[in-house]
Amino acid sequence: MLFGMFDRDLEKEYVKKHPHLYASGPNNEHMALRTTFRWIALVLVHANVIYYLCGASFDLGGTMTAYNKGLMFNEYTPGDGEGGEIKSFGTAIFMVLNWTLGIKVFFESGSIIHGKWPAWTCRKDVGEGFWSRVGYSWYGLIYLSIAFNFFFVYTYQYIGTSGASSFSPFVMVTNHLFHTRSIVWVVIAMSTVAATGIDVIGKVFSNMFYPTQTQIHMEIQKLHFLPERRKAKKAARAGGTEMEI
């Protein structure tokens, strides 16, 4: 949601100086066959990497070793760390998918809003206001994506405790998954890194050897336009200070 609200690939001032950039729409740059097939390929790669890495780590074949059963949180109930059933398997895949998509939004963004810390100054009329200092990109990823993801799966497991329903099979699945099986944390971390890493490598290759017109201008803006604008603003501030003195 925040990506859709705030992201922009090029600055307004830069686009005004280079109006031919609007030709990317009529030229079908963003919906070309090459772009469409790239996204289809990423879907297939992500689906297979996440599924098979999670499946291999959970060892659905039934030959799980004592190491993979490793109990945590001082839980010593025999067998509580075992089990690669479909509910645990599916929940782990769900977590990896959310983490991967959250990170992917970052490197697909044309602008990441870092904000300023702290976002509040506790003083009136000093600098920007709170809403101008918030790091929307990081808040969105950490709190509204990853943190809410954990909140959801922990809450979801208690819905079925009110009575027999389709939610009943998921009762305490999250506790079993995250509190008694150390392998789950390794699965989530490694599967996310693998899926994201393949995506990043493909994107770097594409940008280096087959860049779009927009991508080329994004680099020109980064290397030349933005530094020159910052210098101009500093010179303007310095000139204003001298006049005041």
Residue pairs with C-beta under 8 A, 6 or more apart in sequence:
1 140
1 144
2 136
2 137
2 139
2 140
2 144
3 105
3 108
3 109
3 140
6 111
6 113
6 136
6 137
7 109
7 110
7 111
8 110
8 111
9 110
9 111
9 214
9 218
10 21
10 110
10 214
10 217
10 218
10 221
11 221
11 225
11 226
13 225
13 229
14 217
14 221
14 225
15 21
15 22
18 217
21 213
21 214
21 217
23 213
24 30
24 212
24 213
24 214
27 213
29 35
29 212
29 213
29 214
34 210
38 202
38 206
41 202
42 199
42 202
45 195
45 198
45 199
46 100
46 195
46 198
46 199
49 191
49 194
49 195
49 198
50 93
50 96
50 97
50 100
50 191
50 195
51 93
53 187
53 190
53 191
53 194
54 89
54 92
54 93
54 96
54 187
54 191
55 89
57 183
57 186
57 187
57 190
57 191
58 64
58 84
58 88
58 89
58 92
58 183
58 187
59 65
59 68
59 84
60 84
60 89
62 84
64 82
64 84
68 181
68 183
69 81
69 82
69 181
70 81
70 181
70 182
70 183
71 77
71 80
71 81
71 180
72 81
72 179
72 180
72 181
72 182
73 179
73 180
75 81
75 179
75 180
80 176
80 180
81 180
81 181
81 182
83 176
83 181
87 169
87 170
87 173
88 173
88 176
88 177
88 181
88 184
91 153
91 173
91 174
91 177
92 177
92 184
92 187
92 188
94 153
95 149
95 153
95 188
96 187
96 188
96 191
96 192
96 195
98 145
98 146
98 149
99 146
99 149
99 188
99 192
100 191
100 192
100 195
100 196
101 145
102 141
102 145
102 146
103 141
103 192
103 196
104 196
104 199
105 141
106 112
106 137
106 141
107 199
107 200
107 203
109 137
110 218
112 137
113 134
113 135
113 136
113 137
113 138
114 135
114 137
114 138
115 133
115 134
115 135
115 136
115 138
115 139
116 128
116 133
116 135
117 135
118 133
119 130
119 133
119 134
119 135
120 130
120 133
121 127
121 133
127 133
153 174
154 174
156 167
156 170
156 174
157 170
157 171
157 172
157 173
157 174
157 175
158 171
159 165
159 167
159 170
160 167
160 168
160 169
160 170
160 171
161 171
177 184
178 184
178 185
207 215
211 219
